[in-house]
Amino acid sequence: MNFLAHAEVARLVAGDDAEFVWGAVLPDLVPMLGLRIGRADVSARAAEGWRAHHRMDEVFHAHPAFLAGMRSLHADLDVLARGPRRAVAHVGWELLLDDAVDGDAFRLALTAAPVELAGRFTGARPPVAERVWRAVARRPRLAFDPSLVDHVAAVLDAHAPAIAAVADDVLTDVLVAIRAPQGP
């Protein structure tokens, strides 16, 4: 899951509690924006959302639809070396899931964000393949040649309908799992 999907599940958990939803997206946004913010630096309610983010990731990364989708993407990304192929399959699936979410919950989260951060999220998002390339480009073992972005885009575009088709079920499953009582 990436920040739009996290925001959506957080809103389902906490309603219109913008602080909680903001906290749930921070673990994805902090590294993306190059910030150094920890749970101790945010409100108590945002820190609760931050903790929920990690529980959501734990459930999501074990979800059968995500695992099967990653395997399928991995198989179709055969022009990439092993490391980039795994990274693109993982990040690509998450970003395609985000594209299946409407973004209203993230807009709610931004109402709790400092103005200088909220302003960084205006305008249209680049295509998924470009966002994936940016996400892995600074990591030598995961980076891939920019000349392959069009090929990656074609593969991701081919998988987008299947991911969109399971998006609601995946988010519902994550919601149900994080609401369930946890063991000691």
C-alpha positions, 0 to 999 in steps of 0.5 A: 500500500502507498499513501492513498490506499493508507489514507483510504483505510485510515479514513474507514477506521477513524472517519473524518479524523484528519490527524489520524489519517495524516499520521497513517500517510506519514510513513510513506511521505516522510522518505518521499519528501526527504524529511526527518520526522518521527512518531514523537514529532507528531500529535498523539492522534497522528502517532496512532495513525502512524502505528496503524500504517505499519499494521496495514502494511503487515496485513497488505504485504501478506494479502493473497491478491498482492502476492499473486499480483506481484508474481504476475508482474514479476513474470511480465517484467522479464526485460529487467534484472532480478533486483529491479524486477522485484522492486518494480513488481512490488512498487508498481502494484502498490502504485496501481492500487493507489490509482484505483483509490479516489484520493478524497481521504488523502485530501482530508489528511492534507487538512492536518498537514503543515501548509508547506507540506500540503502545498507539495501535493498539488497538480496531476501525478506523473504516470505510474511507470515514471513514479516507479522509476523515480522510486528506485532510481537512487538505489543502485541494486533496484534502478533500471535503465530509463530507456525501459520506462516505456516497456515498464509502462506497458506492463503496468498498464496491462495489469492495472485493470486486474488490480483495480478490480480487486482494490476494494476487496484488498482495502476491505480485507486490510480494514477488517484485519486491523480492526480485529483484536491483536494478540498479546 
